[in-house]
């Protein structure tokens, strides 16, 4: 990854408004960001509780089984944590993925390139709606309260994605992964993985509480217009 690729990312939300802090200032800013995370996440959990109960009930009725899926992801410092989501796939999703990748060269190529499948046969009916609207990620508000995640940061990755970051993995590990971030407001799945890594490195280097507020504000239209979601 060339340095130019990394430094190009801030233009998405206004490079002029992003300045890196250092030493004690950065620590104070991180404390402010954490306070913002907990405050907004607790409020959101209270306000959205009825909606989350309805989603859980619909998932269970349409596809009986666990309504919450906890998937092991890599967090700050390289530590593993259970990333929570409303279940949007069949209960034997991992087995079906292995079978699909073994039988379809096209699917295998797409998975190796993006670690995503645009037409994922494992997704249940309501799962497509939940993913497009990002409602499947609402349980991650609890991850934020627990301290596993932040409202803003790199998307949490699995062990198999570490190699994609190469020497930039240390930047990913320097911050908590987030529910939203530069990648989400910059196009999500329409963005190449290389560009996604560039966004994560940029955020790690230039993060601030003010930057987080701006990304959260940009997230609203991105979710409403379902940019790059599938």
N, C-alpha and C positions, 0 to 999 in steps of 0.2 A: 504494500500500500504506500503510495507516494504521499509526502507531506501535503502537497497541494490538495489532494483528495480530502484530507482531514480538515484543513483550514477553510475549505469551501463551505462546510456545513453551517456555520453561524449565520450566513446570509439569510437563512430560512426565517429567522425571527428578529433579524436586525443586529448585525455585528456591532454596531455602534453602542448598543445598550448592554453588551456583554463585556464585562471586565473581570479578570481573574483576581481573586483576593489572595492574600498570603498570610501565613503564620496565624497569629491570634485573631485577625480579622476573619480569616476563613473559618476558624473554629466557632466564633460568635455567629457567623452566618449559618453554619451548619446547625447550631442550636436553634436558631430562628426557624430554619427550614423544618427541623424535627417538630417544633411546637406547632407549626402550620399543619404538618402532616397529621398529627394526632387530633388536633382540633377539628379539622375538616373531615377526617375519616370518621370520628365519633358522631359528628352531626349527620353525616351522610348515612351511616348505619341506622341511626334512629329514624331519620326521615324516610329512608328507602326500605325499612323493615317490612311493611305490608307488601310492597312490590316483590321483594325477595321471597316472601312466603308464598305468594301466588306463583312465581316462577318455579319454585321447588315443587309445589303441588302439581303443576302442569307437567313437569318432567317426569314425576313419579307415575302419574296417570297414563301418560302416553308411552313411556318406556320404563316399566318397573325396575327398580334397582336404586343404588345410591344416587342422591341428587347432587352431592358435592364430590368433586374429583380432586384429590390432592396429588400433585405430581412433583417429584423431586427436581428442584432447580438449584442453580448456583447463585449464591448471594454475596454480600460484601465480605471481603477477606477470603473468598473462595469456599466459604462454608455452604453446605447443602441445607435446604429448607423445603418444607412442603408448601408449594404454591397452590392456593385454593381457587377453584373455578366451579361454576355450575356445570354439571356433566352435559356435554353437547355431543358425545359420541356413544356408540354401543359399549356395553360393559367389557367386551373382549377386544377392545380397540388395538392393543399392542399386538395381539396374535394376528389380527386381520391385516395390520400394517406389514408385518413380516411376510405374510402370505402374498400380499399385493406386490411388494418390492421384489420378491423372488420370481413372480410370474409376469411382471410388466416392466420392460426395459425403459419405457417412457416415464412411468411413474417413478422408477428408481433414479432416473436422471434428474427429474424435477425435485425429488426429495434431497438428493445430494447437492443440488445447486442452491435451493432456497430453504431446505428443512421445512417445507410446507407443500401441501397439495391443493391446487385450486379447486378441483372437483374431488373432494375427499369422500370416498364411499363409506367411511366409518361414521360420518356425521348423521345423527338422527334428525327427523323432520324439524322439530322446533330448534334443534341445534344450529341450523343455518341462520335462523332469525336471531338467535342469541348472539352468534358471532358477528353478524353484520352490524348489530346495534351495540356490540361490546357489553351487553347485559350479562354475558357469561363470566365477566371479570369482576362483578360486584363483590363476591366473597373475598377478593383480595384486599378489600378495605380492612378486613380483620388482620391480614398479613401486615398492613401498614401500622395498625395499632400495636401489634406484637413487636414491631421493629424489624421484621424480616424484609420489608419493602418500604419504599417511599411512594408518595403520590406521583413524583416525577423522577425519572432515571432511565437507565437502559432496560429494555425488556429482559426479564429473567430467562437465562439460557439453560440448556441441559448440558451434561458432560460432553456429549458428542459434538457440541458446537464450539468448544474451547479452542480447537485447532483453527477455527475460522478467524480467531482474533490474533493468533500468533503472538508476537512480542507486545501487542497492544492489550493483551488479556489483563495485565496489571492495572490498566486504566478502568476496565470493567469492574475489577475487584475493589477498587478504591471507593466506590459509592454503593448505596443500596439500589437494587433494581427497582423500577417504577411501574406503576399502572399505566402511566402515559409518559411521553418523552419526545425528543426530537424526531425519532423514527415514526411515531404515531401521527404527529401533526405534519410530517413531511411526505406522507404517502403510504405508510404502512407496507402492505405486501406488494405494492407497485414499485417499491424501492429495492434495488439490488442489495444482496447481503453485504457486499463490500462497502456500499454507501451507509448501510445500517451501522457497521462497525465504526465508520468515520463519525457518524452522529454520536455514538456512545463515547468515543474518545474526546470529541469536542465538549460534550456535556461534562465529562469527568474533569476536564481541565478548567473549564470556565464557569462551573456551576455557581449559582447564587440564589438566595431566596427570591429576589426580584425576578430572576430568570424563570424560576419555578412557577411563580404566579402568572407570568406571561404565557408559559407553555400550557398551563391549566386552562387559561382563557382560550387559547388556540384549539384546545382539545374539543371544546363544545361544538363548533361548526364541523370539525373533522368527523365527529361521531354522528351528528345529525345528517350530514351528507354522505356518510358511509364511505369516505375516501380510502381506497385501497383495502377495504375489508372484504374478507370471504372466508 
